[in-house]
Structure formats: structure tokens, C-alpha cells
Amino acid sequence: MIKKIKLTIIIFFGLFLFIVFFKGLNKSNNYSPINILTKVDTKLTARSLYSNQEISLEKLIGENHFSLINVWASWCLPCRKEHSYLINLQKINNINIIGINYKDSEMNAKKFLEDLGNPYVEILIDADGTKSIELGAYGVPESYLINNKNKKIIKKFIGPLDDFKFKEIVKIASNEKI
């Protein structure tokens, strides 16, 4: 009798687990923040990697027509992969590239830039990840193309830049009708 009760409990427990896991398969695993930012908070401040001064995005955004804010880290392999695209974007006159170094050591970040080149006009340090979260990022690498006139986010690029994303940024920057 006890064996039958144990067997029944095990079967019901197994069935319960199967149903829970099966329901989980139908849920999307894509994270989507409820409040998707459409405008950059220019009051966001962080310490500069090289000058060690507190700098606001307001100071950095504004000289060129567009800004590309890139959240990156030296420990991030996709960041290494996308870095050549950032170097090429640096050559476009009306794009201002701002880096936010995410949860990284300053020494490693500087070594990364020394090895691969520095495409950024300024690099802000985000040692604990809170600045990137305020911006709306939830991983690395992520990039935000900003219209400097109205401080609106034109496009958010999740994951490393590739040929398609690079061409899209160049097309938007060359049209300038936004």
C-alpha cells in the first residue's frame, strides 16, 4: 500500500514538473523593459576613464549631428568583434562616439583600447553597471544612435555591430533628415 502511495506521489510530481517545463517553453526569453527610453537623459554623469573627472552626457552630446553611445567591456568577446566597426565609424565626420565601459577594470579597459585603437571621443566608467541601466542597457555590447538636436534615440542596437548595423548607421548619418 505504501509503495502505491509513493509511486502515485512520484508520478504526480513528475507530471507537475513536466507541465511547468512545458509551459516555460512557450514563454519568450527576450527581455523587454517596460519603459523603453525614447530620449537620452543628458544629466547622466560618470567619471572619465582617462581624465578621472566627472562628465555629463550633456557635455559630450552636441558637437556633431549624431552621437553613438556604445556600452562595452574589455572582457566581452563580442565587444572585441565589433570594435573594428567603431574604428570605421570614427572616420565619419558627423558621428560622435561615446563609450561607456561596463563593469570593467580601468587597467584592462586601457589595455583593450591600446591594443585595438580608441574610437571614442570620451569613455565614461560604469564600475557597478548602474549608469548603463539608467541609460536602458541590459547587456554588452549595446549601442544607441542619438540625434544630437533633440536628444532622441533614433535606434538601439543590441549585440555587436555587424555589416548590416554599420551600413544602417552610415545611411542614417548621411541622410541627416531626422
C-alpha positions as CSV (number, residue, x, y, z in Angstrom):
1,M,0.0,0.0,0.0
2,I,2.8,2.5,0.9
3,K,4.6,1.6,-2.3
4,K,1.5,2.5,-4.3
5,I,1.2,5.9,-2.5
6,K,4.9,6.7,-3.1
7,L,4.5,5.7,-6.8
8,T,1.4,7.9,-7.1
9,I,3.2,10.9,-5.5
10,I,6.3,10.4,-7.8
11,I,4.0,10.2,-10.9
12,F,2.1,13.4,-9.9
13,F,5.3,15.2,-9.0
14,G,6.8,14.2,-12.4
15,L,3.7,15.2,-14.2
16,F,3.7,18.6,-12.4
17,L,7.4,19.2,-13.4
18,F,6.6,18.2,-17.0
19,I,3.7,20.7,-17.2
20,V,5.8,23.5,-15.6
21,F,8.7,23.0,-18.0
22,F,6.4,22.6,-21.0
23,K,4.7,25.9,-20.1
24,G,8.1,27.5,-19.8
25,L,9.0,26.6,-23.4
26,N,6.1,28.7,-24.7
27,K,7.4,31.8,-22.8
28,S,9.7,34.3,-24.6
29,N,13.1,34.6,-23.1
30,N,13.7,38.0,-24.6
31,Y,14.0,40.7,-22.0
32,S,12.0,43.8,-22.9
33,P,12.0,46.7,-20.4
34,I,8.5,48.2,-19.9
35,N,9.7,51.7,-20.1
36,I,11.7,51.9,-23.4
37,L,13.6,55.1,-23.5
38,T,13.0,57.4,-26.5
39,K,15.1,60.2,-25.2
40,V,18.6,60.2,-23.6
41,D,18.9,61.5,-20.0
42,T,21.7,64.0,-20.7
43,K,22.1,64.7,-17.0
44,L,23.7,61.2,-16.6
45,T,27.2,61.7,-15.2
46,A,30.1,59.4,-14.8
47,R,33.8,59.5,-14.3
48,S,36.1,59.7,-17.4
49,L,38.5,56.8,-17.9
50,Y,41.4,59.0,-18.8
51,S,40.9,62.4,-17.1
52,N,39.2,61.0,-13.9
53,Q,36.8,63.9,-14.0
54,E,33.0,63.7,-13.6
55,I,31.5,64.3,-17.0
56,S,27.8,64.5,-18.1
57,L,26.4,63.2,-21.3
58,E,25.1,66.7,-21.9
59,K,28.7,67.9,-22.3
60,L,29.5,65.1,-24.7
61,I,26.4,65.2,-26.9
62,G,26.0,68.2,-29.1
63,E,29.1,69.0,-31.2
64,N,28.2,66.7,-34.2
65,H,24.9,65.8,-35.7
66,F,24.7,62.4,-34.2
67,S,26.2,60.5,-31.2
68,L,26.7,56.8,-30.9
69,I,26.8,55.7,-27.2
70,N,28.5,52.3,-27.0
71,V,28.3,50.2,-23.9
72,W,31.3,47.9,-23.9
73,A,33.8,45.9,-21.7
74,S,37.3,44.5,-22.3
75,W,36.1,41.1,-21.0
76,C,33.3,41.0,-23.6
77,L,34.3,38.9,-26.7
78,P,31.5,40.4,-28.9
79,C,32.8,43.9,-28.0
80,R,36.2,42.9,-29.4
81,K,34.5,41.7,-32.6
82,E,32.5,44.9,-33.1
83,H,35.5,47.2,-32.3
84,S,36.7,47.4,-36.0
85,Y,33.2,48.8,-36.9
86,L,33.6,51.5,-34.3
87,I,37.0,52.4,-35.6
88,N,35.5,52.8,-39.1
89,L,32.5,54.8,-37.8
90,Q,35.0,57.2,-36.1
91,K,36.1,58.3,-39.6
92,I,32.6,59.6,-40.3
93,N,32.6,63.4,-39.5
94,N,29.1,63.8,-38.2
95,I,29.1,60.9,-35.7
96,N,30.4,61.4,-32.2
97,I,31.2,58.1,-30.5
98,I,30.9,57.9,-26.7
99,G,32.0,54.8,-24.8
100,I,30.6,53.6,-21.5
101,N,32.9,51.0,-20.0
102,Y,30.7,48.5,-18.2
103,K,31.8,46.6,-15.0
104,D,35.4,46.5,-16.1
105,S,38.8,47.3,-14.5
106,E,40.4,50.5,-15.7
107,M,43.7,48.8,-16.4
108,N,42.0,46.2,-18.7
109,A,39.9,48.8,-20.5
110,K,43.0,50.9,-21.2
111,K,44.9,47.8,-22.4
112,F,42.0,46.9,-24.7
113,L,42.0,50.4,-26.3
114,E,45.8,50.4,-26.6
115,D,45.7,47.1,-28.5
116,L,42.7,47.7,-30.7
117,G,42.6,51.5,-31.0
118,N,40.4,54.1,-29.4
119,P,37.3,55.2,-31.5
120,Y,35.7,57.2,-28.6
121,V,35.8,60.9,-28.0
122,E,35.3,60.1,-24.4
123,I,34.9,57.0,-22.2
124,L,32.8,57.0,-19.1
125,I,33.3,54.4,-16.4
126,D,30.4,52.4,-15.2
127,A,32.0,50.2,-12.5
128,D,28.9,48.8,-11.0
129,G,26.6,48.8,-14.1
130,T,24.0,51.4,-12.7
131,K,24.8,54.1,-15.3
132,S,24.2,51.6,-18.2
133,I,20.9,50.5,-16.6
134,E,19.8,54.2,-16.3
135,L,20.5,54.5,-20.0
136,G,18.4,51.4,-20.7
137,A,21.1,48.9,-21.5
138,Y,20.8,45.4,-20.2
139,G,23.9,43.8,-21.6
140,V,27.1,44.4,-23.6
141,P,27.7,45.4,-26.2
142,E,24.8,47.8,-26.9
143,S,24.8,51.0,-28.9
144,Y,22.4,53.9,-29.1
145,L,22.3,56.2,-32.1
146,I,21.3,59.7,-30.8
147,N,20.0,62.7,-32.7
148,N,22.0,65.5,-31.0
149,K,19.5,68.2,-31.9
150,N,16.6,66.7,-29.9
151,K,18.5,64.1,-27.8
152,K,16.2,61.4,-29.1
153,I,17.3,57.8,-29.5
154,I,17.0,57.1,-33.2
155,K,17.9,53.4,-33.0
156,K,19.1,51.0,-30.3
157,F,21.5,48.2,-31.4
158,I,21.5,45.2,-29.1
159,G,24.6,43.0,-29.6
160,P,27.7,43.6,-31.5
161,L,27.7,45.9,-34.6
162,D,28.0,44.0,-37.8
163,D,28.0,44.9,-41.5
164,F,24.2,45.4,-41.6
165,K,24.1,47.6,-38.5
166,F,27.2,49.5,-39.7
167,K,25.5,50.3,-43.0
168,E,22.3,51.3,-41.3
169,I,24.2,53.8,-39.0
170,V,26.1,55.2,-42.0
171,K,22.8,55.6,-44.0
172,I,21.1,57.4,-41.2
173,A,24.1,59.7,-40.6
174,S,24.4,60.5,-44.3
175,N,20.7,61.4,-44.7
176,E,20.5,63.8,-41.8
177,K,16.8,64.4,-42.3
178,I,15.9,63.2,-38.8
